[in-house]
């Protein structure tokens, strides 16, 4: 079984966390430079948030839009003021590299997935760990708060687990497949879930009935990111074969394939109004696409490393990205070229 090396975090009011299935020696993890947290404006027009000592692997925005969270290979979670870019707090729990982050719909919890195999739920008021759980047969690769009904988590053993939203205790287990699951998202209404695996297969699930609705195969490489549109009518999926495909979630047909991407392992996110899709990957560039036509409408360049995570601000016209260059950048959509 190959390790999952790329992760995704669900947006649109859902909480998603992912992690790899290995372990990290704490002695090999560098501490961040806590004196280098000031933000500044880059020549590209982006606000640059510095402080991580190693690659940033996950970014998330609180539902009220006030806080940005970032985490990565240095094993810490950093919280930033979304308006000023000032760093507010650093969260640590001897967890090794942190691969993914996401907020609960009400913003009261922040979920993190780390390379030590633990899923942690943080209280966003006390900044303490509410609970942490270890998944059997490896670390949790994904977790999402599903419309307040529970937490759906997946892992490298190909199983989908339902968990209690407060204690994270397992309620039910469904078998998805034999391959490690590398991407996950839940529809805005909480009724459906999409999974992507290392073998390039997508599955759309009915959460209430616990059964698959459709299977989409034929991708040449592992699925790296999936996302539902805000109205739930479309889902986007990217893979290592440099393709981003939009699917109709009612007919299960391909709507269009986005062409002209350089690099691979792109992350995908829909804008809050559903009109734009943002992608970013190993080419170090954020691409903006018009959803209705599939036409490219803008791009941002400035990262010195691969883009590993994407999020739209819920109320401002901004895209937030994390990168292997150890920075978080906040991009103003009006400045897209």
Beta strands, then each sheet from edge to edge (+ up, - down):
strand 1: 16-17
strand 2: 39-41
strand 3: 47-50
strand 4: 56-61
strand 5: 67-72
strand 6: 77-81
strand 7: 87-91
strand 8: 98-103
strand 9: 109-114
strand 10: 118-123
strand 11: 129-134
strand 12: 140-145
strand 13: 151-155
strand 14: 159-163
strand 15: 170-175
strand 16: 181-186
strand 17: 192-197
strand 18: 202-206
strand 19: 211-216
strand 20: 223-228
strand 21: 234-239
strand 22: 244-248
strand 23: 254-258
strand 24: 267-270
strand 25: 276-280
strand 26: 285-290
strand 27: 296-301
strand 28: 307-312
strand 29: 318-323
strand 30: 327-332
sheet 1: 1+ 12- 13+ 14- 15+
sheet 2: 2+ 3- 30+ 29- 28+
sheet 3: 4+ 5- 6+ 7-
sheet 4: 8+ 9- 10+ 11-
sheet 5: 16+ 17- 18+ 19-
sheet 6: 20+ 21- 22+ 23-
sheet 7: 24+ 25- 26+ 27-
end
